Amino acid sequence: MQLTENTVFITGATSGIGRALAEAFHARGNQVIIAGRRQALLDEVTAANPGMAGIRLDITDPASIDAAAAELIARFPRLNVLVNNAGIMPFDDPAGVIDDAVSQQIVTTNLLGPIRMTSALIEQLKSQPRSTIINNTSVLAYVPLAGNAVYCATKAALHSYTMSQRFALRDTSVRVQEIAPPWVDTDLIHKGGDPRAMPLDAFIAETFAKLAGDDEEVIVDAIAQFRDNPGAGEHALVHGFNLAMVENPIPTGA
Protein backbone atom coordinates (compact mmCIF):
# COMPACT_ATOMS: atom_id res chain seq x y z
CA MET A 1 0.00 0.00 0.00
CA GLN A 2 0.98 3.61 -0.32
CA LEU A 3 2.11 4.76 3.13
CA THR A 4 1.63 8.51 2.62
CA GLU A 5 -1.20 10.88 1.66
CA ASN A 6 -3.88 8.78 3.35
CA THR A 7 -6.68 9.41 5.79
CA VAL A 8 -6.40 6.50 8.21
CA PHE A 9 -8.89 5.24 10.80
CA ILE A 10 -7.59 2.76 13.40
CA THR A 11 -9.73 0.96 15.97
CA GLY A 12 -8.33 0.02 19.36
CA ALA A 13 -5.60 2.61 18.94
CA THR A 14 -5.06 4.01 22.42
CA SER A 15 -2.40 1.47 23.40
CA GLY A 16 -0.16 -1.34 22.18
CA ILE A 17 0.05 -2.21 18.49
CA GLY A 18 -2.88 0.08 17.61
CA ARG A 19 -1.24 3.18 19.07
CA ALA A 20 2.10 2.27 17.53
CA LEU A 21 0.50 1.84 14.10
CA ALA A 22 -1.29 5.18 14.51
CA GLU A 23 1.88 7.00 15.45
CA ALA A 24 3.81 5.40 12.58
CA PHE A 25 1.18 6.50 10.06
CA HIS A 26 1.07 9.94 11.69
CA ALA A 27 4.87 10.30 11.46
CA ARG A 28 4.59 9.73 7.69
CA GLY A 29 2.27 12.71 7.31
CA ASN A 30 -1.05 10.90 7.05
CA GLN A 31 -4.25 12.22 8.64
CA VAL A 32 -4.85 9.68 11.41
CA ILE A 33 -8.05 9.18 13.38
CA ILE A 34 -7.90 6.83 16.34
CA ALA A 35 -10.79 5.11 18.08
CA GLY A 36 -11.26 3.78 21.59
CA ARG A 37 -13.80 3.53 24.38
CA ARG A 38 -12.18 5.91 26.86
CA GLN A 39 -12.05 9.62 26.10
CA ALA A 40 -9.16 10.22 28.50
CA LEU A 41 -6.93 7.82 26.58
CA LEU A 42 -7.98 9.30 23.23
CA ASP A 43 -7.08 12.75 24.56
CA GLU A 44 -3.73 11.49 25.83
CA VAL A 45 -2.71 10.00 22.49
CA THR A 46 -3.92 12.91 20.36
CA ALA A 47 -2.23 15.44 22.66
CA ALA A 48 1.04 13.56 22.21
CA ASN A 49 0.57 13.62 18.44
CA PRO A 50 -0.65 17.06 17.31
CA GLY A 51 -2.91 16.81 14.28
CA MET A 52 -4.16 13.35 15.14
CA ALA A 53 -7.91 13.09 15.85
CA GLY A 54 -9.91 10.78 18.10
CA ILE A 55 -13.41 9.30 18.02
CA ARG A 56 -15.09 7.36 20.79
CA LEU A 57 -16.07 3.87 19.74
CA ASP A 58 -17.34 0.74 21.45
CA ILE A 59 -16.55 -1.91 18.86
CA THR A 60 -18.98 -4.34 20.54
CA ASP A 61 -21.96 -2.00 20.01
CA PRO A 62 -23.47 -1.81 16.49
CA ALA A 63 -25.04 1.57 17.27
CA SER A 64 -21.65 2.96 18.33
CA ILE A 65 -20.09 1.63 15.13
CA ASP A 66 -22.77 3.28 12.99
CA ALA A 67 -22.40 6.58 14.86
CA ALA A 68 -18.61 6.53 14.52
CA ALA A 69 -18.86 5.75 10.81
CA ALA A 70 -21.29 8.63 10.24
CA GLU A 71 -19.01 11.02 12.11
CA LEU A 72 -15.96 9.83 10.20
CA ILE A 73 -17.56 10.26 6.80
CA ALA A 74 -18.85 13.72 7.70
CA ARG A 75 -15.59 15.00 9.20
CA PHE A 76 -13.10 13.17 7.00
CA PRO A 77 -14.58 12.76 3.51
CA ARG A 78 -11.23 11.55 2.13
CA LEU A 79 -11.09 8.58 4.51
CA ASN A 80 -9.43 5.77 2.54
CA VAL A 81 -7.71 3.44 5.03
CA LEU A 82 -9.40 1.33 7.70
CA VAL A 83 -7.26 -0.60 10.18
CA ASN A 84 -9.34 -3.13 12.12
CA ASN A 85 -7.08 -3.51 15.13
CA ALA A 86 -9.29 -3.66 18.24
CA GLY A 87 -9.15 -7.00 20.03
CA ILE A 88 -9.15 -8.73 23.41
CA MET A 89 -7.35 -11.89 24.53
CA PRO A 90 -8.75 -13.44 27.72
CA PHE A 91 -7.49 -16.86 28.76
CA ASP A 92 -9.84 -19.85 28.71
CA ASP A 93 -9.75 -23.63 29.09
CA PRO A 94 -11.40 -25.69 26.35
CA ALA A 95 -11.00 -28.75 28.59
CA GLY A 96 -13.31 -27.21 31.18
CA VAL A 97 -16.33 -24.97 31.53
CA ILE A 98 -16.14 -21.95 29.25
CA ASP A 99 -17.57 -18.65 30.49
CA ASP A 100 -20.23 -17.92 27.87
CA ALA A 101 -20.30 -14.17 28.52
CA VAL A 102 -16.54 -13.90 28.05
CA SER A 103 -16.65 -16.00 24.89
CA GLN A 104 -19.38 -13.81 23.44
CA GLN A 105 -17.31 -10.72 24.27
CA ILE A 106 -14.29 -12.15 22.44
CA VAL A 107 -16.31 -13.08 19.36
CA THR A 108 -18.14 -9.75 19.30
CA THR A 109 -14.93 -7.76 19.65
CA ASN A 110 -12.48 -9.73 17.55
CA LEU A 111 -14.68 -11.02 14.72
CA LEU A 112 -17.99 -9.18 14.53
CA GLY A 113 -16.30 -5.87 15.33
CA PRO A 114 -14.14 -5.80 12.17
CA ILE A 115 -16.98 -7.19 10.06
CA ARG A 116 -19.41 -4.54 11.28
CA MET A 117 -16.87 -1.68 11.13
CA THR A 118 -15.92 -2.53 7.57
CA SER A 119 -19.55 -2.88 6.54
CA ALA A 120 -20.30 0.59 7.94
CA LEU A 121 -17.44 2.15 5.94
CA ILE A 122 -17.26 0.00 2.81
CA GLU A 123 -19.16 2.36 0.50
CA GLN A 124 -16.97 5.25 1.67
CA LEU A 125 -13.85 3.23 0.94
CA LYS A 126 -15.12 2.10 -2.46
CA SER A 127 -15.84 5.73 -3.39
CA GLN A 128 -12.17 6.68 -3.06
CA PRO A 129 -9.71 6.25 -5.93
CA ARG A 130 -7.32 4.30 -3.68
CA SER A 131 -8.30 2.56 -0.44
CA THR A 132 -6.99 -0.15 1.88
CA ILE A 133 -8.53 -2.33 4.57
CA ILE A 134 -6.03 -3.80 7.01
CA ASN A 135 -7.27 -6.59 9.26
CA ASN A 136 -5.10 -7.39 12.27
CA THR A 137 -5.23 -11.13 12.95
CA SER A 138 -2.45 -13.10 14.68
CA VAL A 139 0.10 -15.84 14.21
CA LEU A 140 -2.28 -17.76 16.48
CA ALA A 141 -4.71 -17.90 13.56
CA TYR A 142 -2.34 -20.51 12.12
CA VAL A 143 -0.96 -22.11 15.29
CA PRO A 144 -3.59 -21.92 18.05
CA LEU A 145 -2.60 -21.55 21.69
CA ALA A 146 -4.82 -23.89 23.74
CA GLY A 147 -5.02 -21.51 26.70
CA ASN A 148 -6.61 -18.86 24.48
CA ALA A 149 -8.77 -21.16 22.37
CA VAL A 150 -11.65 -18.76 21.70
CA TYR A 151 -9.31 -15.89 20.86
CA CYS A 152 -7.38 -18.07 18.42
CA ALA A 153 -10.60 -19.26 16.81
CA THR A 154 -11.73 -15.66 16.22
CA LYS A 155 -8.42 -14.76 14.62
CA ALA A 156 -8.57 -17.82 12.37
CA ALA A 157 -12.10 -16.81 11.41
CA LEU A 158 -11.02 -13.24 10.66
CA HIS A 159 -8.19 -14.59 8.49
CA SER A 160 -10.75 -16.62 6.54
CA TYR A 161 -13.10 -13.64 6.25
CA THR A 162 -10.23 -11.47 5.02
CA MET A 163 -9.50 -13.86 2.16
CA SER A 164 -13.16 -13.82 1.10
CA GLN A 165 -13.32 -10.05 1.41
CA ARG A 166 -10.18 -9.63 -0.69
CA PHE A 167 -11.69 -11.71 -3.47
CA ALA A 168 -15.04 -9.93 -3.31
CA LEU A 169 -13.35 -6.51 -3.63
CA ARG A 170 -10.98 -7.56 -6.42
CA ASP A 171 -12.61 -5.31 -9.04
CA THR A 172 -12.86 -2.22 -6.83
CA SER A 173 -10.42 0.44 -5.67
CA VAL A 174 -10.12 -1.28 -2.27
CA ARG A 175 -7.16 -3.51 -1.45
CA VAL A 176 -7.30 -5.83 1.56
CA GLN A 177 -4.17 -6.61 3.54
CA GLU A 178 -3.73 -8.69 6.68
CA ILE A 179 -1.29 -8.14 9.52
CA ALA A 180 -0.62 -11.27 11.58
CA PRO A 181 1.54 -10.25 14.54
CA PRO A 182 3.67 -12.65 16.54
CA TRP A 183 3.78 -12.36 20.30
CA VAL A 184 4.60 -8.66 20.66
CA ASP A 185 5.63 -7.15 23.99
CA THR A 186 2.46 -5.15 24.75
CA ASP A 187 -0.24 -5.15 27.41
CA LEU A 188 -2.59 -7.37 25.39
CA ILE A 189 -1.65 -10.12 27.85
CA HIS A 190 1.22 -8.90 29.98
CA LYS A 191 4.07 -6.57 29.05
CA GLY A 192 7.09 -7.90 30.85
CA GLY A 193 10.07 -7.95 28.49
CA ASP A 194 9.85 -11.71 27.91
CA PRO A 195 12.63 -12.57 25.42
CA ARG A 196 10.17 -14.63 23.37
CA ALA A 197 8.11 -11.51 22.66
CA MET A 198 9.07 -9.26 19.74
CA PRO A 199 9.79 -5.66 20.82
CA LEU A 200 7.00 -3.35 19.68
CA ASP A 201 9.29 -0.93 17.85
CA ALA A 202 10.93 -3.76 15.91
CA PHE A 203 7.53 -5.18 14.98
CA ILE A 204 6.29 -1.81 13.70
CA ALA A 205 9.47 -1.16 11.70
CA GLU A 206 9.33 -4.53 9.93
CA THR A 207 5.58 -4.34 9.44
CA PHE A 208 5.75 -0.94 7.74
CA ALA A 209 8.60 -2.07 5.53
CA LYS A 210 6.41 -4.94 4.34
CA LEU A 211 3.19 -2.90 4.15
CA ALA A 212 4.88 -0.74 1.53
CA GLY A 213 4.80 -3.70 -0.85
CA ASP A 214 1.93 -5.45 -2.53
CA ASP A 215 1.79 -8.54 -0.31
CA GLU A 216 -1.71 -9.57 0.74
CA GLU A 217 -0.34 -10.81 4.08
CA VAL A 218 2.17 -8.87 6.14
CA ILE A 219 4.14 -11.44 8.11
CA VAL A 220 7.31 -10.64 10.02
CA ASP A 221 10.15 -13.02 9.25
CA ALA A 222 10.14 -14.53 12.74
CA ILE A 223 6.79 -16.25 12.18
CA ALA A 224 7.14 -17.34 8.56
CA GLN A 225 7.39 -21.00 9.56
CA PHE A 226 4.16 -20.77 11.54
CA ARG A 227 2.35 -19.16 8.62
CA ASP A 228 3.34 -22.19 6.55
CA ASN A 229 1.90 -24.54 9.19
CA PRO A 230 -1.30 -25.94 7.61
CA GLY A 231 -0.62 -29.35 6.12
CA ALA A 232 -0.13 -32.97 7.05
CA GLY A 233 2.09 -32.06 10.01
CA GLU A 234 -0.26 -29.44 11.45
CA HIS A 235 -1.47 -31.40 14.46
CA ALA A 236 2.01 -32.42 15.58
CA LEU A 237 3.26 -28.84 15.26
CA VAL A 238 0.34 -27.42 17.26
CA HIS A 239 0.76 -30.13 19.91
CA GLY A 240 4.47 -29.44 20.28
CA PHE A 241 3.94 -25.67 20.34
CA ASN A 242 1.42 -25.95 23.17
CA LEU A 243 3.57 -28.38 25.15
CA ALA A 244 6.38 -25.83 25.02
CA MET A 245 4.05 -23.09 26.27
CA VAL A 246 2.78 -25.29 29.12
CA GLU A 247 6.34 -25.95 30.21
CA ASN A 248 7.24 -22.25 30.04
CA PRO A 249 3.96 -20.31 30.29
CA ILE A 250 3.28 -16.70 29.46
CA PRO A 251 3.34 -14.51 32.61
CA THR A 252 -0.12 -13.27 33.58
CA GLY A 253 0.76 -10.62 36.14
CA ALA A 254 3.43 -8.25 37.27
N, C-alpha and C positions, 0 to 999 in steps of 0.2 A: 504494500500500500504506500501511497504518498504520505510522508510523515509531517508535512508542513501544509499551511493554508487550509486547515480543516476547522470545523466547528464540532467539538467532541463532547459527547455526553457519557459519563462513566457512573455506573451504579456502585454502591458500596465503596465509596471513594474517600472516606474520612480516615482510613488507617490502612496499614499493610500494603499488599500488592496494589489495591485500588488507588490509594493515595500516591504511591510511587509512580504508577502509570500516569496519573493525572499530572503530576509534577514534571514528568519526562515530556509529555505532550506540551505542557505549558512552556517549558524551557525552549522548545522548538518553535515557539511563536504562534501556536494554535490557540483559538478561543476554546477554553475548557470549561465545562459545566459539570460539577460534581453533585452527586446525590447521596443522601443518607437520612436516617430517621431523626437524628439529634441536631437541632439548630446550633447548639454551642460548638459542636465539632465542625460543622460546616463553616461557621464563622472563623474558627481557629485556622482551618486549612486555607480559606480564601484570604484571610488577613496575612498569612505567611506567603501568599502568592498573588500579589496585586494584579488585577485584571481577570482572575479566575472568578467564576460565579458559582453559586450553590442553590440547590432546590431540595426542599424536603420531600422525602419519598419513603413510604413503607412498601417494600417490594412484595409483601405478602397480601396487600390489600388492592384488589382490582380498581376500586374507586380512586385510591391514591395514585396508582399508575396512570389512569386516564387523566387525572388532574395535572400530574406532572407533565405528561405528554402535551396537553393543551397549552400549558404555560411555556414549555420549550418551543413549540412551533410558533407561538405568538411572539416570544422575546428573541428567538434565535432562528429566523427563517432560513438561514443557510446551514442549519444542522445537517451534517452528512456522515458522522461517525457515531455509532453506538457501541459502547463497550459494556457487555453484560458481565459484570464482575461480582456482584453481591452474592454472598454464600455463607453458610454456617456449617460447622463440622462437629456436632456432638458425638460422643462415643456411644456405642450400643453393643449388644451381645446377641447375635442371631442364634445362639444356642440356648437362650433363655427367653424370658418375657420381654417383649419390646414395648416401650412406652408409646402408645398410639399417638398421643398429642405431640410428642417430640418428633416422631416419624412424619406426621403430617406437616409440621413446621419445616422440616428439612426439604420435603418434596415441594412444598409451596414456595419456599425461598429459592432453592437451587435449580429447580426444573420449571415449574410454572411461572416463576418470576421472569426469567429470560424470555420464555415464550410469550407471556402477556406484554412485556415491555416492548419487545420487537413488533408484536402485532399492533400496538398502539402507535408506533412510529414508522411502520413500514411504508406507508404511502408517502410520508415526508421524505424518507430516504430514497425511494424510487423516483421522486420528483427532481432530485439533484443530479447534475451531470456526472458526478463521481461520489460514490458512497461506499462505506465499509461497515459491516457488522462484525464485531469481535466477540466470540463467546469464550469465556474463561472456564475450562473444564479442569482436568487434573491428570497427572500420571496414573492416579488411582482409578481412572476410567478404564485403564488397560490392565492394571495389576491391582485388584482390590485388596484393601487392608481389612481383615475380618473384624477388627474392633471398631470400625466405622462403616459397617456394611451398608446402611441406608444411604449415607453420604456418597459412598463409592457408586452405588447403584444409580443415584441421581446424576452423577457426573458421566457415567457410561451412557445414560439415557440422553443427556444433553449433547454428548459427542454424536450419537446416532441422529438426533434431531438436526444438528448442525450440518451433517452430510446431506440430509434430505433438503434442508433449507438452501444449501449451496446449489444443489441441482435445480430446485424450483426457481431460483433467481438467476439462472445462467444467462438468460436473454435480457436482463435488465442492467441498469447502471450500478447495481449493488453487488459488491464482492463480499464473501463470507470467509473469515479466517477464524482459526481456533487456537487459543493459547492453552497449553496443557502444562502447568507448572509442576516441578518436582516438589519435594518438601523444601519450602523456603522459610527462612528464619523470621517469622512474623508471629503475631498474637492470635492467628487463626486457631491454633491449639495452645501452644506455649512457646514464647520467645525466650530461649535460654542459651543461645550460642552453641547448640549441639553440633558437633563437627559433621554430622550426616546431613544437616540442613544447609541448603545453598544460601549464601548471604544475599540479602535483598538487592543491594546495589549491583552485584554481579548478575543476578537474574534479570534485572531490568536492562542492563547494558546489552546482554546477549539477546534478550527478547527483542529489543528495538533494532538491533542489527539484522535480525532475521525478519522482523515485520517489514522492513524496507524492501524485501523481495516479493516474489509472487507466490510463495508457498502457501498452500491452503492451511497447513498445520504448522504452528510455530513451536518447535520442540527444542529445548536446550540440549546440547550434546550429551550431558550427563545422563539423560533418560532415554536416549535413542534405543537402547536394547530393550527397555520396557515397552516402548511404543511398538516394537516389532514382536511383541509377545504372542498375540493370538496365533494358534496353530496346534499341532499335535502335542507339543510339550507344554501347553498352557497350564494344565492342572498341576503338574510337577513344579513349574516355576512359581505359581501362586502359593502352593503349599510351602515351598522352601522360603519364599519371601516372608510369609507370615510366621513361620517358625523362628526366623531370625529376629523379627520384631517382638515376639513373645520373650525371647531370651534376652533382648536388650530393648525394653519398651521405651516409647516416647514419654518424656516427663509430662506430667499433667498439672504441675503446680510449681510455685517458686521454691 
